[in-house]
Amino acid sequence: MPKRTNNSAGPTRKSARLERRRHEKHLHACPCLQKGIVSLTPNAENKFPPSRCRSGLDLQKEIAEIRAYPIVLLDNKRKYLERFNIRRVNIRHRELSVLAPEQSNTIVIKSKNPHDSAGGSSKSSAEEIYFPPPITPEYESPRGPCDMDIDSSPSVTTSDARNGEETCATIMSSDSDTDSLGTVHKKTASTIHYAVKQQQGWQTEGLRSKHTNKTTHPVIEDAFFIPRHPNSDVHIPTNTRYTIFALADGHGGAQAAKYFCRHVPRKIREIVNSKDKWDFRDSNDQRIFREKIKAVHKALDQRFLNLQKRKFVDWQRRGCPEPIPEDQGSTLNLVILYNGVAVISNLGDSKTVLCKTTVQQRRSKIKLRLNLTFQTVDHSPGHPDKAYHIHNNGGVFRRVEDEKIIKPKIQPPPTPSSFSSGCMQTSYSKFYSSLLKARVCRPEGFKNCYGLVNNASVNIGDAMGDLYFKLDPPLFQCEPDVDFVELETGVEYVGILAPDGLWDHMTVRMPEFVRKTAKYLEERRMCDEFEYSRKAMRNKCTGHNKKGKNNDNMVVDDQDTDESSNDSISVCQRNKTKTIANGTTSDTQSTTVTSSRILSTTSIKELAKVLCDREGDALGIFERDQGRYDDCTIVAFTVKFEED
């Protein structure tokens, strides 16, 4: 490189001095927070300030901080808190990466000095640290990598939504945790399969097969939340994995349902991570968790109501032009599968049903059975607690047929907690039968400052949103039922989350519905076994068994199979269990046994499909011609917990 002349020496020294000063200012101010930085020490406001990124990084000091606090990434207003689950982080002068985060606690820190360079290369130092699991302080739990906005979920909002959309995933996870003393706590391994199916509502002018028209709303007003992978959420203090399902049935529009399905999972994660250890078999933990769930419902509901108020105020400032903004609301059902316990929350008239699967063996025949374990209680206008609250605050009940006002004798419930618990012992005869099909509305002359028209009515007793029914005095409480159902170890359960688009159109009661569902799943199981036997025989005849003649339980499936390798292995285990049961059971004895895996992924997908297809009615549970069919979303899942 040619030497510079003296004429350019002055400006060169000045430029170098300015560049050095600008670089030192950058090192002190650390503006790289805008692009992402690692923060190791939280301050008093529970926020993580940027750490120093100047050259000559004090590795020993930061190693001590790493041992005491988790690593937090701040990236464009999105906070990710992952317990040593960071693959690689590039931060200008520093690079962090994790080696085998699921099996070891090893972190490599590389510090680069940009000033010490020669020949285009920079010196770097690296140190490999092994440390025990950190003592996690209280922190704000952010959205995890499994969080999925409802806008990007498989919800169907196009004109061909009648065809529906379905998703399915399968995983088996086995987790264990080590505390600071080195004691290993065994967790439960859960096998979860789920599928989602949607069908948009329509109207008919005669038979269902003729003159079929869509409903007036152009999109499905239901929304749901499912994880990208089961057991993808983690309780960070104990490393316990869990799964969240959510279903919202909107009315007045789809925005309310989407809003709550988008924000509720993040709040649930915050609740789960707010305590070092949860034992949902303990009544005290149940009480704490129930109160937190109810507080989250009220907080999210208030946030949505504030958005609605702002929307109507802006509409009034613009001179109340057409069209009038929609006052939207939604039901909300939650299922949290955590460490052998199903936490079920219900608000509205959507329903969650949980059934226990057993295999009844008699002689050489095996039959699948479903036993109803739990079902939520609908928050209809006839619900004793809801009806009393509505009546006490001046609400009016009207008939659906003639719009006449119903004036039943409503009395305070004898035990306020009998219905709020949502327990199975609740008798439907305690509901007000005259209000089961009634609609809730405001009295004549009700005025409000938001320009809401006083002619709205809903056939529900409580809901999220619904600004018109939350104005003073509020007719809706926004009080969910939260129940805890302990799941037996080694038993497979079938769960169904569905709105009133399924339950209101059925002509059978719940026991008959469970029986017909079990019959359909039994037929699917027999079809799966026949298909497996056919493929096994074909592989045996053609010599495709790559495992050898001594391996009788492993069959290599063809490429055209519909199930994954995990499903094929589970089918082998199921057939093996059935063979053992046949060998240990006499011809005259009837027993009930539980197989390793009863239902396949395909069975769950087909179950969600037939329940959602009210036009096909494969189960024979729907009325032939009802004139109008609401939107229907089916979230079906199976879960099985086993001790490690």
DAWONOR-V377974 format. One record per residue. N is the residue number from 1. PSI is psi in radians with two decimals (* if undefined). OMEGA is omega in whole degrees, 0 to 359 (* if undefined). NEAR is the number of other C-alpha atoms within 12 Angstrom. Layout:
N&PSI&OMEGA&NEAR  N&PSI&OMEGA&NEAR
//
This chain:
1&2.26&181&3  2&2.60&179&4  3&2.58&179&8  4&2.62&177&12  5&2.93&181&10  6&-0.44&181&10  7&-0.52&181&10  8&0.05&183&12  9&-0.75&182&13  10&-0.96&179&13  11&-0.54&180&15  12&-0.77&178&15  13&-0.66&179&15  14&-0.72&179&13  15&-0.70&178&14  16&-0.68&179&14  17&-0.74&178&14  18&-0.68&179&14  19&-0.72&179&15  20&-0.70&179&15  21&-0.71&179&14  22&-0.65&179&16  23&-0.70&178&20  24&-0.66&177&19  25&-0.67&178&15  26&-0.68&181&19  27&-0.64&181&24  28&-0.73&183&17  29&-0.46&179&18  30&1.07&179&27  31&0.00&180&23  32&0.01&173&27  33&-0.43&181&25  34&-0.49&182&17  35&-0.14&179&19  36&2.29&181&27  37&2.72&177&34  38&2.25&177&42  39&2.35&188&32  40&-0.30&186&31  41&2.04&177&29  42&2.61&177&25  43&-2.94&185&16  44&-0.52&179&11  45&0.22&178&11  46&0.47&175&16  47&2.80&185&20  48&1.80&180&26  49&2.80&180&24  50&2.45&176&30  51&2.89&182&32  52&2.43&177&30  53&0.30&178&35  54&2.80&180&27  55&2.77&185&27  56&0.82&184&21  57&2.35&178&24  58&1.64&185&20  59&-0.71&184&25  60&-0.68&179&16  61&-0.72&181&15  62&-0.51&176&27  63&-0.73&178&28  64&-0.64&179&20  65&-0.58&178&23  66&-0.64&181&34  67&-0.43&186&28  68&-0.43&186&22  69&2.68&176&31  70&2.92&178&36  71&2.34&182&39  72&2.35&175&35  73&2.24&174&37  74&2.07&186&28  75&1.76&175&21  76&1.01&176&13  77&0.03&178&14  78&2.19&184&18  79&2.24&177&25  80&2.12&176&31  81&1.85&180&35  82&2.24&184&32  83&1.63&179&33  84&0.76&180&37  85&0.50&182&29  86&2.06&181&28  87&-0.88&182&19  88&2.38&179&21  89&2.15&177&28  90&2.05&183&22  91&1.26&173&31  92&-1.30&184&26  93&0.17&186&30  94&2.64&181&33  95&2.21&179&27  96&2.50&175&35  97&2.72&181&28  98&2.34&177&27  99&2.07&178&21  100&1.13&185&17  101&-0.41&182&20  102&-0.25&185&20  103&-0.32&182&15  104&2.88&178&18  105&1.03&184&25  106&2.24&178&27  107&2.42&176&33  108&2.17&177&29  109&2.16&177&32  110&2.20&180&29  111&2.18&181&30  112&2.41&178&27  113&1.93&183&23  114&-0.30&181&21  115&-0.52&181&18  116&1.36&181&17  117&2.53&179&12  118&2.19&180&10  119&0.51&178&7  120&0.04&179&9  121&2.63&181&12  122&2.56&177&16  123&2.54&180&20  124&2.61&177&21  125&2.50&181&22  126&2.55&179&20  127&2.37&180&20  128&2.16&186&19  129&2.38&171&24  130&2.28&185&22  131&2.73&177&22  132&2.89&177&26  133&2.44&186&32  134&2.78&172&27  135&1.89&189&25  136&2.11&175&35  137&3.06&176&25  138&2.38&184&24  139&2.98&177&33  140&2.09&182&30  141&2.08&182&34  142&-3.04&177&32  143&2.29&180&29  144&3.08&181&31  145&-0.28&181&21  146&-0.02&182&26  147&2.38&183&32  148&2.04&176&30  149&2.61&183&29  150&-0.39&179&33  151&-0.54&180&22  152&0.09&180&19  153&3.02&183&24  154&0.49&176&30  155&2.53&182&41  156&2.11&180&34  157&0.16&181&31  158&3.09&184&20  159&-0.37&179&20  160&0.56&183&18  161&-0.25&179&30  162&-0.46&179&34  163&-0.37&174&24  164&3.09&179&32  165&2.42&182&30  166&2.55&177&32  167&2.75&181&33  168&2.55&178&34  169&2.70&182&31  170&2.43&177&33  171&2.64&170&30  172&2.20&183&26  173&2.48&177&30  174&2.04&187&24  175&2.57&171&28  176&2.73&186&24  177&2.53&179&28  178&2.18&180&24  179&-3.05&184&21  180&-0.34&179&18  181&-0.04&179&12  182&0.11&179&12  183&2.32&180&13  184&2.16&177&15  185&2.10&181&20  186&2.38&178&19  187&-3.09&180&25  188&2.54&174&32  189&2.26&184&29  190&2.43&173&39  191&2.10&185&43  192&2.29&172&42  193&2.48&178&43  194&2.76&178&44  195&2.61&181&45  196&2.39&178&44  197&2.42&180&45  198&2.59&175&47  199&2.25&180&44  200&2.54&180&41  201&2.85&181&41  202&2.95&177&33  203&2.63&178&25  204&2.70&177&22  205&0.09&181&17  206&-2.22&176&15  207&2.71&184&17  208&-0.49&183&23  209&-0.08&184&17  210&2.54&174&13  211&0.87&180&13  212&2.23&179&21  213&2.67&177&23  214&2.84&176&26  215&2.99&185&23  216&-0.58&180&19  217&2.34&188&23  218&-0.35&184&22  219&2.85&174&31  220&2.27&182&42  221&0.04&174&42  222&2.68&175&52  223&2.72&181&50  224&2.80&173&54  225&2.23&172&47  226&2.55&179&47  227&2.72&176&41  228&-0.54&177&29  229&2.41&175&31  230&2.64&180&34  231&0.47&181&37  232&-0.35&175&34  233&2.54&186&38  234&2.29&168&37  235&1.83&193&34  236&-0.75&182&40  237&-0.62&182&31  238&-0.02&180&33  239&0.62&178&36  240&2.25&181&34  241&2.57&180&37  242&2.97&184&45  243&2.48&181&44  244&2.33&170&42  245&2.49&179&50  246&2.51&178&50  247&2.31&180&51  248&2.25&178&54  249&1.84&184&49  250&2.73&172&45  251&2.45&186&39  252&-0.11&182&30  253&3.05&183&29  254&-0.15&186&34  255&-0.65&181&34  256&-0.80&180&41  257&-0.74&179&42  258&-0.67&181&40  259&-0.84&183&40  260&-0.65&177&46  261&-0.40&179&43  262&-0.61&188&32  263&-0.44&183&32  264&-0.78&181&44  265&-0.68&179&43  266&-0.69&178&33  267&-0.60&177&30  268&-0.71&178&44  269&-0.67&177&36  270&-0.70&179&29  271&-0.79&182&34  272&-0.70&182&42  273&0.00&180&33  274&-0.17&181&25  275&2.51&183&24  276&-0.58&183&22  277&2.35&177&23  278&2.35&172&29  279&1.64&185&25  280&0.00&171&29  281&-0.16&179&21  282&2.34&184&16  283&-0.55&180&14  284&-0.77&177&13  285&-0.62&177&21  286&-0.74&180&25  287&-0.76&181&20  288&-0.80&182&21  289&-0.66&179&35  290&-0.73&179&30  291&-0.67&179&21  292&-0.69&178&27  293&-0.76&179&38  294&-0.66&178&32  295&-0.66&178&22  296&-0.74&178&29  297&-0.79&182&39  298&-0.66&180&27  299&-0.81&178&22  300&-0.65&179&30  301&-0.72&179&38  302&-0.66&177&23  303&-0.75&180&21  304&-0.67&178&30  305&-0.62&177&30  306&-0.67&176&21  307&-0.70&178&23  308&-0.74&179&31  309&-0.74&179&29  310&-0.65&180&19  311&-0.75&181&24  312&-0.57&177&29  313&-0.76&177&21  314&-0.65&178&18  315&-0.67&178&21  316&-0.61&179&20  317&-0.51&179&13  318&0.13&177&13  319&0.32&178&13  320&0.97&180&17  321&2.93&174&13  322&2.55&358&10  323&2.84&178&11  324&2.36&178&20  325&2.62&181&26  326&2.34&172&27  327&1.91&190&37  328&2.69&176&38  329&3.13&184&41  330&2.63&166&45  331&3.00&180&52  332&2.09&176&57  333&2.37&180&51  334&2.49&172&45  335&2.17&178&44  336&2.02&179&43  337&1.81&188&43  338&1.94&168&42  339&0.88&176&43  340&0.17&179&35  341&2.38&175&31  342&2.00&176&39  343&2.04&186&40  344&2.16&179&44  345&2.46&183&50  346&2.30&174&49  347&1.95&182&47  348&-2.87&183&43  349&0.18&169&45  350&2.80&187&44  351&2.53&173&42  352&2.24&181&47  353&2.35&179&42  354&2.19&183&37  355&2.57&178&36  356&2.29&181&33  357&2.37&174&39  358&2.75&177&31  359&2.00&179&33  360&2.17&183&28  361&2.17&178&29  362&2.00&186&21  363&-2.11&183&19  364&0.12&182&21  365&2.47&179&23  366&2.30&184&29  367&2.36&179&30  368&2.37&179&34  369&2.58&173&32  370&2.24&177&37  371&2.18&181&29  372&2.05&181&27  373&-0.72&184&29  374&2.55&170&35  375&2.48&181&38  376&2.80&179&46  377&2.23&181&41  378&2.44&174&46  379&1.20&178&44  380&2.95&177&40  381&-0.36&179&43  382&0.00&177&39  383&2.26&186&42  384&-0.83&181&41  385&-0.78&182&40  386&-0.75&180&44  387&-0.69&179&44  388&-0.72&180&33  389&-0.75&180&30  390&-0.79&181&37  391&-0.64&182&33  392&-0.45&181&21  393&0.29&174&23  394&0.25&178&25  395&2.76&183&36  396&2.42&177&36  397&2.29&180&39  398&2.60&176&31  399&2.64&179&24  400&-0.60&187&20  401&-0.95&188&11  402&0.12&178&11  403&0.39&177&17  404&2.59&182&15  405&2.32&177&22  406&2.28&180&29  407&1.33&179&18  408&2.83&176&23  409&1.70&183&17  410&2.22&181&27  411&2.74&177&21  412&2.46&178&18  413&2.47&181&20  414&-0.69&178&13  415&1.93&184&14  416&-0.45&184&17  417&-0.05&185&17  418&-0.61&181&20  419&-0.46&180&33  420&-0.34&178&31  421&-0.36&179&30  422&0.49&186&34  423&2.81&183&25  424&-0.32&183&22  425&-0.12&181&16  426&2.27&181&22  427&2.32&179&17  428&-0.28&178&21  429&-0.31&179&13  430&-0.22&176&24  431&2.73&174&29  432&1.85&185&30  433&-0.54&180&20  434&-0.23&182&26  435&0.04&184&35  436&-0.62&180&32  437&0.32&182&27  438&2.93&177&32  439&2.51&182&33  440&2.34&179&41  441&2.95&177&39  442&2.73&176&34  443&2.79&178&23  444&2.47&181&14  445&0.04&179&11  446&2.26&181&22  447&2.64&178&17  448&2.83&184&20  449&0.12&183&17  450&0.04&178&26  451&0.31&179&27  452&2.33&181&29  453&2.39&184&23  454&1.02&175&19  455&0.23&181&21  456&2.57&177&26  457&2.60&180&31  458&2.64&178&37  459&0.93&183&32  460&2.69&183&42  461&-0.29&179&49  462&2.65&184&44  463&2.92&169&47  464&2.58&181&51  465&-2.45&180&49  466&1.24&181&42  467&-0.66&183&42  468&-0.62&182&39  469&0.01&177&40  470&-0.10&176&33  471&2.73&184&27  472&2.21&357&18  473&2.37&184&22  474&2.35&176&26  475&-0.43&181&39  476&2.45&183&44  477&-0.47&190&37  478&0.93&183&40  479&1.79&182&37  480&2.78&169&42  481&2.29&180&43  482&2.09&182&39  483&2.71&180&38  484&2.07&182&38  485&2.01&178&35  486&2.24&182&28  487&2.35&180&34  488&2.52&180&25  489&2.34&178&23  490&0.17&181&26  491&2.37&180&32  492&2.33&180&38  493&2.57&177&44  494&2.21&179&45  495&2.53&180&46  496&2.17&171&48  497&2.18&183&52  498&2.59&177&48  499&-3.01&179&46  500&-0.18&174&36  501&-0.33&174&37  502&-0.92&190&42  503&-0.62&182&33  504&-0.33&182&30  505&0.02&179&31  506&2.57&177&26  507&0.06&181&21  508&2.75&177&20  509&3.02&186&15  510&-0.77&178&27  511&-0.70&179&20  512&-0.63&176&19  513&-0.76&179&27  514&-0.70&180&32  515&-0.77&180&24  516&-0.58&175&27  517&-0.73&177&38  518&-0.68&179&34  519&-0.73&179&24  520&-0.75&179&31  521&-0.58&176&37  522&-0.72&177&30  523&-0.71&177&23  524&-0.68&179&27  525&-0.73&178&32  526&-0.66&177&25  527&-0.70&178&18  528&-0.73&179&31  529&-0.70&178&28  530&-0.73&179&16  531&-0.69&178&21  532&-0.75&179&32  533&-0.67&179&22  534&-0.76&179&18  535&-0.65&178&26  536&-0.75&179&27  537&-0.68&180&20  538&-0.70&178&18  539&-0.63&180&23  540&-0.69&181&23  541&-0.63&183&11  542&-0.09&177&13  543&0.58&180&16  544&0.02&180&20  545&1.82&184&23  546&-0.12&182&17  547&-0.10&179&16  548&2.98&184&15  549&-0.39&184&14  550&-0.27&181&10  551&1.67&184&13  552&-0.27&186&19  553&-0.08&182&25  554&2.16&180&30  555&2.32&178&33  556&2.05&181&32  557&2.76&175&31  558&3.01&182&23  559&-0.31&183&11  560&0.19&180&9  561&2.64&182&17  562&-0.27&185&19  563&2.78&181&25  564&3.11&180&22  565&-0.60&177&21  566&-0.70&179&23  567&-0.69&181&33  568&-0.72&179&32  569&-0.70&179&22  570&-0.63&178&31  571&-0.69&177&37  572&-0.76&179&31  573&-0.66&180&25  574&-0.78&180&30  575&-0.61&179&32  576&-0.74&178&22  577&-0.70&180&23  578&-0.64&179&29  579&-0.71&178&21  580&-0.72&179&19  581&-0.67&179&29  582&-0.58&182&26  583&-0.37&183&14  584&-0.04&183&19  585&2.30&179&22  586&2.95&183&16  587&-0.36&185&15  588&0.03&184&13  589&2.44&179&16  590&2.09&180&20  591&2.91&176&22  592&2.10&182&24  593&2.73&178&30  594&2.16&183&31  595&3.00&180&32  596&-0.75&175&31  597&2.09&186&40  598&-0.83&187&49  599&2.45&178&50  600&3.00&179&46  601&-0.67&179&40  602&-0.64&180&34  603&-0.70&179&37  604&-0.69&178&41  605&-0.77&180&35  606&-0.59&178&34  607&-0.81&177&41  608&-0.60&182&43  609&-0.81&183&36  610&-0.54&177&37  611&-0.58&181&44  612&-0.45&182&47  613&1.45&180&35  614&-0.29&177&43  615&-0.69&177&36  616&-0.70&176&20  617&1.06&181&24  618&-0.47&181&21  619&-0.23&182&31  620&0.76&184&24  621&-0.08&184&30  622&2.68&177&28  623&2.55&188&23  624&-0.76&183&21  625&1.91&181&23  626&-0.10&177&24  627&-0.80&182&24  628&2.34&180&27  629&2.23&179&36  630&2.95&174&37  631&2.57&182&46  632&2.25&176&48  633&2.19&180&49  634&2.14&171&52  635&1.84&181&52  636&2.44&180&46  637&2.75&170&46  638&2.51&180&44  639&2.49&178&49  640&2.15&180&41  641&2.44&177&34  642&2.49&176&27  643&2.43&178&22  644&*&*&19
//
